[in-house]
Amino acid sequence: MQLNRQLRGHLFAGFTILIWGTTFISTKVLLRAFSPAEILLIRFALGYLALWAFNPRVLRLHERKHELWCAVAGLCGITIYYSFENIALQYSTASNIGVIVSVAPLFTAIFAAFFLKGEQLKPNFFAGFAAAIVGVFLMNYTGGGVHINPKGDMLALLAAVSWGVYSILVRRLSEAGYPPALLTRRFFLWGLVFMSPYVIRSGFAPSLAALTQPVNLLNLAHLSFLAGAVGFVSWNTAVSYLGAVKSSVYIYATPVVTIITAALVLGERLTPVGAVGVLLVILGVVLSDGHYPRLHRWKGQHDVG
């Protein structure tokens, strides 16, 4: 049973990263026609409505503090993370932002060591982190030097920190037995509440002509329904199965998907050095997880006959 939960968790996490790795590209395309605030509000408003349509049940929380946790999760995982990410994309490349936010597992692991039971930092995590970070650096290296934009890169780093906080709260709320779909919808609601002042201040006046363009409709649908509603439910399910730290290592693979998609859609080049980086990221995921050796031992201890 435990093995099945682990396998399902890995499948959910892998599926989510395949989707989320392309969101940088969709956002980059939409920034040609919309402001970061407009993209943020449209994306999560549509995602929230989709989650209601999928499951209209009311989420009844067991304790008052759980509402506070949901609010902070919505603030960190929705408002702060995506506001900073969208703004950062105005100053840096999609590949660069994808690389920087991939350090989120480190912050998740540090926070988990302090706030979660049974998710201590282990040597294999740091070995995987080192391999993955070297890998994402190589993927971003084009031969002409490292592309550094202090403002965009700092916003991306702060987004990674906020995602670490979100991951811890998702794990704590999952342990309370709440359905992932209903939790996700509550996170979206709080995210919409907290982003409202930012959206109002930025001005929300999307162009009707831009909204009706097929390419924009397609990318908004991707961000709202597939990457938003489906992606978040899938990710939160993975966290409930694997834990905050183990699921977070899949974020290392996000820039792999991002850079390959950027090469196909935006024309951003993937060099041979970048290809080596892809392999190192995959190695980093395996090392950080540290799960497969234990699986073999588990199987040996439980073989019958």
C-alpha positions in Angstrom: 0.0 0.0 0.0 2.8 2.4 0.9 4.6 1.6 -2.4 1.4 2.4 -4.3 1.1 5.7 -2.5 4.7 6.5 -3.4 4.2 5.6 -7.0 1.1 7.6 -7.3 2.8 10.6 -5.7 5.7 10.4 -8.2 3.2 10.1 -11.1 1.3 13.2 -9.9 4.4 15.2 -9.4 5.9 14.3 -12.7 2.7 15.1 -14.5 2.4 18.4 -12.8 6.0 19.4 -13.7 5.4 18.6 -17.4 2.5 21.1 -17.3 4.2 23.8 -15.1 7.4 23.8 -17.1 5.5 25.3 -20.0 3.8 28.1 -18.0 6.8 30.4 -18.3 6.4 30.3 -22.0 2.6 30.9 -22.0 3.2 33.8 -19.6 5.9 35.3 -21.8 3.6 35.2 -24.8 0.7 36.8 -22.9 3.0 39.6 -21.6 3.0 40.9 -25.1 -0.7 41.8 -24.8 -1.4 41.9 -21.1 0.1 43.3 -17.9 1.3 40.9 -15.2 -1.6 41.9 -13.0 -4.2 41.2 -15.7 -2.7 37.7 -16.4 -2.6 36.9 -12.7 -6.3 37.8 -12.1 -7.7 36.2 -15.2 -5.7 33.0 -14.7 -6.8 32.3 -11.1 -10.3 33.7 -11.4 -10.9 31.2 -14.3 -9.1 28.5 -12.4 -11.2 29.1 -9.3 -14.5 28.9 -11.3 -13.2 25.7 -12.9 -12.6 24.1 -9.5 -16.1 25.1 -8.4 -17.6 23.5 -11.5 -15.5 20.4 -11.0 -16.4 20.0 -7.3 -19.0 22.4 -5.8 -18.8 20.9 -2.3 -18.1 23.3 0.5 -14.8 22.9 2.4 -15.5 22.7 6.1 -12.3 23.3 8.1 -11.7 21.5 11.4 -9.9 24.3 13.2 -9.8 28.1 12.9 -6.0 28.0 12.5 -6.5 26.0 9.3 -8.2 29.0 7.7 -5.2 31.1 8.6 -2.9 28.4 7.0 -5.1 28.5 3.9 -4.8 32.3 3.8 -1.0 32.3 4.1 -0.8 29.5 1.5 -2.9 31.5 -0.9 -0.8 34.6 -0.2 2.6 32.8 -0.7 1.7 30.1 -3.3 -0.6 32.2 -5.4 -0.3 36.0 -5.0 3.4 36.4 -4.1 4.8 33.6 -6.2 3.0 34.3 -9.4 3.1 38.1 -9.0 6.9 38.1 -8.6 7.3 35.5 -11.4 5.2 37.4 -13.9 7.0 40.7 -13.1 10.4 39.0 -13.3 9.6 37.7 -16.8 9.4 41.4 -17.9 13.1 41.8 -17.0 14.6 38.4 -17.8 14.3 35.4 -20.1 11.8 32.6 -19.6 14.8 30.2 -19.3 16.5 32.3 -16.6 13.4 32.6 -14.5 12.8 28.9 -14.8 16.3 28.2 -13.6 16.2 30.5 -10.6 12.8 29.3 -9.2 14.1 25.8 -9.4 16.0 26.4 -6.1 12.6 26.3 -4.3 13.3 22.7 -3.1 16.2 24.0 -0.9 13.9 26.5 0.9 11.2 23.8 1.2 13.7 21.4 2.8 15.0 24.1 5.2 11.5 25.1 6.3 10.4 21.4 6.5 13.3 20.6 8.9 12.0 23.2 11.3 8.2 22.9 10.9 7.5 19.3 9.7 8.0 16.0 11.6 9.8 13.2 9.7 11.2 15.4 6.9 14.7 16.1 8.1 17.5 17.2 5.8 19.7 14.3 4.6 23.0 14.2 2.8 21.5 12.8 -0.4 19.2 15.9 -0.6 22.2 18.2 -0.7 24.1 16.0 -3.2 21.1 16.1 -5.5 20.7 19.9 -4.9 24.3 20.4 -5.9 24.0 18.3 -9.1 20.7 20.0 -10.0 21.9 23.6 -9.5 25.0 22.9 -11.6 22.7 21.5 -14.2 20.3 24.4 -14.3 23.3 26.8 -14.5 24.6 24.9 -17.5 21.2 25.0 -19.1 21.2 28.7 -18.8 24.8 29.1 -20.0 24.9 30.1 -23.7 28.6 30.7 -24.2 28.2 34.4 -24.0 28.2 34.6 -20.2 25.6 34.4 -17.6 22.5 36.6 -18.1 22.0 38.4 -14.8 19.3 40.9 -14.2 19.3 41.9 -10.6 15.7 43.0 -10.4 14.2 40.1 -12.3 16.5 37.5 -10.7 15.8 38.7 -7.1 12.1 38.6 -7.7 12.4 35.0 -9.0 14.4 34.1 -5.9 11.8 35.6 -3.6 9.2 33.6 -5.5 11.1 30.4 -4.8 11.2 31.3 -1.0 7.4 31.9 -1.0 6.9 28.6 -2.7 8.8 26.9 0.1 6.4 28.3 2.6 3.4 27.2 0.5 4.7 23.7 0.3 5.0 23.4 4.1 1.4 24.6 4.5 0.1 22.2 1.9 1.7 19.3 3.7 0.3 20.4 7.1 -3.2 20.8 5.7 -3.0 17.5 3.8 -2.2 15.7 7.1 -5.5 17.1 8.4 -7.3 15.0 5.8 -8.7 17.7 3.5 -9.4 16.8 -0.1 -6.7 18.3 -2.4 -9.3 19.8 -4.9 -11.2 21.6 -2.1 -8.0 22.9 -0.5 -6.7 24.1 -3.9 -9.9 26.0 -4.4 -9.6 27.7 -1.0 -6.0 28.6 -1.8 -7.2 30.2 -5.1 -9.8 32.2 -3.2 -7.4 33.6 -0.7 -4.9 34.3 -3.5 -7.5 36.3 -5.4 -8.3 38.3 -2.2 -4.7 39.2 -1.6 -3.9 40.0 -5.2 -6.8 42.4 -5.5 -5.0 45.5 -4.1 -2.1 44.8 -6.5 -4.4 44.4 -9.5 -6.4 47.5 -8.7 -3.3 49.6 -8.2 -1.8 48.3 -11.4 -5.0 48.9 -13.4 -7.1 46.1 -14.7 -8.2 47.0 -18.3 -7.4 44.1 -20.6 -7.9 44.7 -24.3 -11.0 43.0 -25.7 -9.3 42.6 -29.0 -6.3 40.9 -27.3 -8.7 38.6 -25.3 -10.3 37.3 -28.4 -7.1 36.5 -30.2 -6.8 32.7 -30.5 -3.2 32.6 -29.4 -4.0 34.5 -26.2 -7.2 32.5 -25.5 -5.2 29.3 -25.9 -2.5 30.4 -23.5 -5.0 31.8 -21.0 -6.9 28.5 -21.1 -3.6 26.6 -20.5 -2.6 28.8 -17.5 -6.1 28.8 -16.0 -7.4 25.3 -16.5 -4.6 22.9 -17.2 -1.7 24.5 -15.3 -4.0 26.2 -12.8 -6.9 24.0 -11.7 -5.6 20.6 -12.8 -1.9 21.4 -12.1 -2.5 22.6 -8.5 -4.8 19.8 -7.6 -2.3 17.3 -9.0 0.7 18.9 -7.2 -1.1 19.1 -3.9 -2.1 15.5 -4.2 1.6 14.6 -4.8 2.6 16.5 -1.7 0.0 14.6 0.3 1.5 11.3 -0.9 5.2 12.1 -0.9 5.6 14.9 1.6 6.9 18.5 1.1 10.6 17.7 0.5 10.3 14.6 -1.7 7.8 16.2 -4.0 9.7 19.5 -4.2 12.7 17.8 -5.9 10.6 17.5 -9.0 10.8 21.3 -9.3 14.4 20.8 -10.4 13.0 19.3 -13.6 10.9 22.4 -14.3 13.7 24.3 -16.3 14.2 21.1 -18.4 10.7 21.4 -19.7 10.9 25.2 -19.8 14.1 25.4 -21.8 13.0 22.7 -24.3 9.7 24.4 -24.8 11.4 27.9 -25.0 13.6 26.5 -27.8 10.5 25.3 -29.7 8.2 28.2 -29.1 10.3 31.3 -28.4 13.4 30.4 -30.3 15.7 30.4 -27.2 18.7 28.1 -28.0 19.5 24.9 -26.2 23.3 24.3 -26.5 25.3 21.1 -26.0 26.4 22.5 -22.6 22.7 22.9 -21.8 22.0 19.3 -22.8 24.7 18.2 -20.2 22.8 20.4 -17.7 19.6 18.5 -18.4 21.3 15.2 -17.5 22.7 16.7 -14.3 19.2 17.9 -13.3 17.8 14.4 -13.8 20.7 13.0 -11.7 19.9 15.6 -9.1 16.3 14.5 -8.9 17.3 10.9 -8.4 19.9 11.7 -5.8 17.6 14.1 -3.9 14.8 11.7 -3.8 16.9 8.9 -2.4 13.9 6.6 -2.7 14.8 3.8 -5.0 17.4 2.1 -2.9 14.9 1.9 -0.1 12.4 0.5 -2.5 14.7 -2.4 -3.3 15.3 -3.1 0.4 11.5 -3.0 1.1 10.9 -5.5 -1.7 13.6 -7.8 -0.4 12.2 -7.7 3.1 8.6 -8.4 2.0 9.0 -11.1 -0.7 6.9 -14.1 -0.1 7.9 -17.7 -1.0 
